[in-house]
Amino acid sequence: MKKIVQIITFLGMICVIGFIVRVTVFKDNNKDMNDQLKSTELKQSEPFQCENYDENTFYVDGDWYYSRHAKMYKTVWDTYAETDTAYKSPEEFLNEIDKNVKCISEFLKKPDWEKQYRGNEDREIIITVSTTTGKPRMTGGAYGEAMLELPSYLVNLDLSPLTHEITHLIAPNNKTNNYAYSLKEGLATYMTEMMGYPGAHRLGAPVHSLAKQFLNEEHQALIDVIGLQLPSMDYYFDHMYAFYNLSNSFTKFLIEEYGLEKFMLVYMSDYLVEDYSDTYGKSYEELKQEWIEMLEYEESYEYTFEELHIRYYGITSEGSEK
Ligand SMILES: [Zn+2]
């Protein structure tokens, strides 16, 4: 009997030691990940400093909150405020929209961006913010009205859906040919970094380092058409994490190496291979090769989307607690 008790005690000790070892290894892995990500934060581009964005145009009228560029029904804010929001008040939130409109249009050198929507009308474009249980998106613009749908959990985490979606409004890219998403999403994601946000697809990690992990056989079909048109919508939905980071990285490379002006020319073109050579005096393949060679010098960060989410927010990418 004594022996049996000794054996059980011994096995119990092993379990406890095993548990401690596992917890320590897990903590060390997390620490490595944190240190690795932290040490790269300095490698990010400096956020764009725009001028005179901090005027306060907030006011309340009936059941609505307003700022210069946005409006929001009171109950929309109440929904965001049910959990911890990244913004202290509706005033701070709507002023943040105004700041984004001002700074993105300044960065993209499109001070008169509203003209493209209003035709002969003289009305300003007002963004109506609403909640959604789906993905964030911006629609409209014509006749002075744009609609910005933002899910609560992204507002709560300050994951820059504002910058991303407002870039789509200021620099629309509604091609008649399908799947021309790469530069459109590339610019919206690049702007989140320029505005100093972590970005919903990279969560503060340096985008070139994240993109590097996708330079492989599995993503060759995507690399073949990066900056052009996607193989299909199914492909886009199946490879979103790779798609957003590769498009962001390619866009960042083009803008930072060759300037915004040339990039915007291709952006407004039909996304054909020839549009690159006409604009850059180098072929699409040559430019892509330069980008790939640059990525090879970057440190690699092989984190899944889930790992990044949990590391930063302690939640899964669906917004549920972990
Ligand atoms: Zn987008």
Residues whose N, C-alpha, C, O or C-beta is under 5 A from the ligand:
A	BS01	ZN	E185 A188
